[in-house]
Amino acid sequence: MAMRDGAAYLAGLKDQRRIWHNGALVEDVTSAAGFANAAHTIAAYYDFQCDPANRDILTYEDEDGERSHRSFKIPRSKQDLRDRGAAYAAWAEHTGGQLGRAPDYMNAAMAGVAAAEHHWGQQDPQLGRHVVEILNHCRRNDVCLTHTFVTPQIDRKTPLGEQEPYLNAGVVKRTSDGIIVRGSRVLGTLAPFCDENVSFGLPIIKGEAELKYALGFTIPVDAPGLHWVCRDSFDPDRSSHDYPVSSRFEEIDTVAVFDDVEVPWENVFDYQDEKIHNSALLAMQFQESLGHHVIVKNVAKTRFLLGLAHLIAESAQTNSFINVQIRLGEIVTMLQTLESIAIAAVEGSAENPANGVWYCNANAITAGLRLFPEYYVQIIDHIKQIGGSNFMAAPSEANMEAVTQAVGPSVERYFTGAADMTEEGIEKVPLFRLAWDVVGTSLAGRQELYERFFFGDQQLSKANSYQRFDKAEAVDIVRRLLDPEWLSQS
């Protein structure tokens, strides 16, 4: 089948999935309040990839002679990475980077998992073959994937093997057809709108008591016994005029509960091997594989935020003030830094001789992933400072219409920006409704939390960056300059 359009995608969501929200099962995510808008945004993604105008940038001819999204392609050259980055950017720039878990993110994740066939199949070649067939299945059916990579945050001090069993999802037993999985996993972002889930990654296994948690597999979202427990939806079910972001990009985060779910053996690629499980993320170059998508998305998101901050300042002509220009200049510098990192990630890429796959430059990816969580918080603060009380003077569409009818059209002059704004073709009230949805609503709070922890605890990640970085060249420079004879030796 290869690529699906939006209608085919929406039709695939009408199944027996158990999505729990606000005390009840969601009968149909394509029409339920708090869910329908996001479902149709994802449908727009699939229509976008099928648009003939986007064909060359988004798709390639796969080994079956079909067109597939470039994110499914395992990169075998630097050009493949360039092409994939351009495909990521097309949708990210189209949406201002507001959909962090767009389907192409997990397409690339599954390609990264499959590229590590040599790793998964070390002890059992069948497991390596499984992961290749899983990728082929996802590509041929244009599967929309969610993911549960992390253990539930219940007790981070007590070793997992000493906790109550099966708080984290683990193997209860193996059957003739597969394995039975019990427990929970997080954080299934976009799960209500996906076809299948891929689960692997954490925890790091320590000893026999934890071996049941050394596991990697895929499973349909509507598998019998699989439940998805949603946080509150932050889509207020209002017009896109009033909530331009919340009404379109509410991805929904969930906890996956496996109530003795049977996973077919052909869907399993990581099975109770401590060494293989614990070294998997490094072996598949997880950060370089998925980080490429993240950084491209962050460039688009920063560009959108710069445009938003600029227009807010321009709406009252405060962009002529030096203090505001400094804030805007900082955002420009952040954008330029991220753009440079995105280029360095690809142009500094290298082939892994173990599997012939090309991966982005690890140092560039690491830098980008460490910088953006701090950038994002700073940018949001800049926008709040630049906008000031204007956020509180942006009435809803219905309220504006009612007041205009009661007072007359002249009331609109109280809600306009500076004269120069008319040249941009942007009205002040919709602009500030958009800005508030980015900095002040429930979804805005979720977005900030999301960016802070996108790739884990940033403070721990920084410490790991220091520990893993090869410091030999830096130390050699110090040694040279400490040498009294340095100048004569040069």
Order of alpha helices (4+ residues) and beta strands (2+ residues): alpha-beta-beta-alpha-alpha-beta-beta-alpha-alpha-alpha-alpha-beta-beta-beta-beta-beta-beta-beta-beta-alpha-alpha-alpha-alpha-beta-beta-alpha-alpha-alpha-alpha-alpha-alpha-alpha-alpha
